[in-house]
Amino acid sequence: MWRSPYVAGSGEHATLVTPGTRMAKLLMIVSSARMIRLADGSDHPTGYRAEEVREPYETFVAAGVDVVIVTPDGKVPQPDPWRLEPFFHYPQADEDFMFSVLRRFAYHPDRVRVTFTHFTELNLVGVRRVYLALLDTGMEPAEARKAVESAAHRAWRRTVDFIVVLEEDGEVTSRLSVERIGEIRDQVWQASQANARHALDTLSRMPAVSCG
């Protein structure tokens, strides 16, 4: 068994606790799996999903809860190294907006098949920030939404980088330079990298957690 390092009233999640009162205590059970056997018989590194531990941990600690984390077999847990990659940590607002756009031309949920290709190679996760940038130029919300949805649809249908589609769109480039469009793409990636670093930092502060 290993416990969280939380100290009431200090640290990033400072919480006021009345002297003499007992803090609520919560038991969090985490998998200690480190390898998974694939269909071809090879072993692949695995672990618990970082966000499934980090997010509730931070929420409960911020509320003044004493979090006690255990594993079924008493072994030290390890986050899935793959889930610590930046493309698993895009800002939620960007992901939510992207899905709202995709559903405009893929109405049935079963048709919305989003893969890493759409996030990383097609850069569709940048659609929200392009929309906001168009609004900043004075474009009407309905017009800006239509522009990004049309570009996203073309990128999705042709499996072409959303950024490239935007650069070839005269309506968009009349308001946003190619350089500005590139900056927006980079900003989304930088935000995901920052989120990934934050996740790793939080997990690293938990005693006995192995982060590689």
Sequence and secondary structure as in RCSB ss.txt:
>XXXX:A:sequence
MWRSPYVAGSGEHATLVTPGTRMAKLLMIVSSARMIRLADGSDHPTGYRAEEVREPYETFVAAGVDVVIVTPDGK
VPQPDPWRLEPFFHYPQADEDFMFSVLRRFAYHPDRVRVTFTHFTELNLVGVRRVYLALLDTGMEPAEARKAVES
AAHRAWRRTVDFIVVLEEDGEVTSRLSVERIGEIRDQVWQASQANARHALDTLSRMPAVSCG
>XXXX:A:secstr
 EE    TT STT     TT    EEEEE     EEE TTS EEE  B HHHHHHHHHHHHHTT EEEEE TTS 
   B GGGGSGGG   HHHHHHHHHHHHHH  SGGG    HIIIIIS GGGHHHHHHHHHHTT  HHHHHHHHHH
HHHHHHHHT  HHHHHHT HHHHTTS HHHHHHHHHHHHHHHHHHHHHHHHHHHTSTT    
